[in-house]
C-alpha cells in the first residue's frame, strides 16, 4: 500500500469527517432514544455506526501515515 501525500490525506479526512460525523451523531441519537421503545432496526443502526466510525478511523490513519512519511521539519513548516 502506498502512502497518500499529506495534503491529499488531510483532504480525505475532511471529506470523511464532513460525511461521517453527522451520521455518527445521528446514529448515536437514534440508539439513545431507541432505549425508550422497541425499535427493531437498532442492530442495523449500530452496524452502520460502526462502519461510519471505521471509515473515519481509516482517514485518520491515512493522515498519520502521511505525517510519518514526511520529514519532521517539513510538517512543522
C-alpha positions as CSV (number, residue, x, y, z in Angstrom):
1,X,0.0,0.0,0.0
2,X,1.3,3.4,-0.9
3,X,1.0,6.4,1.4
4,X,-1.0,9.3,0.2
5,X,0.6,12.7,0.1
6,X,-0.2,14.7,3.3
7,X,-2.4,17.2,1.6
8,X,-4.5,14.5,-0.1
9,X,-4.8,12.6,3.1
10,X,-5.9,15.7,5.0
11,X,-8.5,16.5,2.3
12,X,-9.8,12.9,2.5
13,X,-10.0,13.3,6.3
14,X,-12.0,16.5,5.9
15,X,-14.4,14.8,3.5
16,X,-14.8,11.7,5.8
17,X,-15.4,13.9,8.8
18,X,-17.9,16.0,6.9
19,X,-19.8,12.9,5.8
20,X,-19.4,10.6,8.8
21,X,-19.6,12.8,11.9
22,X,-23.2,13.8,11.3
23,X,-24.1,10.2,10.6
24,X,-22.3,9.0,13.7
25,X,-24.1,11.6,15.8
26,X,-27.4,10.8,14.2
27,X,-27.0,7.0,14.8
28,X,-26.0,7.6,18.4
29,X,-29.1,9.8,18.9
30,X,-31.3,7.1,17.4
31,X,-29.8,4.4,19.6
32,X,-30.1,6.7,22.7
33,X,-33.8,7.3,22.1
34,X,-34.5,3.7,21.0
35,X,-34.0,2.6,24.5
36,X,-37.4,4.0,25.3
37,X,-39.1,1.9,22.7
38,X,-38.6,-1.4,20.8
39,X,-37.2,-0.3,17.5
40,X,-36.4,-3.5,15.5
41,X,-33.6,-2.0,13.4
42,X,-31.5,-0.9,16.4
43,X,-28.8,-3.5,15.5
44,X,-28.7,-2.2,11.9
45,X,-28.2,1.3,13.3
46,X,-25.3,0.1,15.4
47,X,-23.7,-1.7,12.5
48,X,-23.9,1.4,10.4
49,X,-22.5,3.5,13.2
50,X,-19.5,1.0,13.4
51,X,-19.0,1.3,9.6
52,X,-19.0,5.1,9.8
53,X,-16.5,5.1,12.7
54,X,-14.3,2.7,10.8
55,X,-14.3,4.9,7.7
56,X,-13.4,8.0,9.9
57,X,-10.6,6.0,11.6
58,X,-9.2,4.9,8.3
59,X,-9.0,8.5,7.2
60,X,-7.2,9.5,10.4
61,X,-4.8,6.6,10.0
62,X,-4.0,7.8,6.4
63,X,-3.1,11.2,7.7
64,X,-1.0,9.7,10.4
65,X,0.8,7.6,7.8
66,X,1.4,10.6,5.6
67,X,2.7,12.6,8.5
68,X,5.1,9.8,9.5
69,X,6.3,9.5,5.9
70,X,7.4,13.2,5.7
71,X,10.4,14.5,7.5
72,X,9.5,16.3,10.8
73,X,10.8,19.6,9.6
74,X,8.5,19.6,6.6
75,X,5.5,19.0,8.8
76,X,6.4,21.9,11.1
77,X,6.6,24.4,8.2
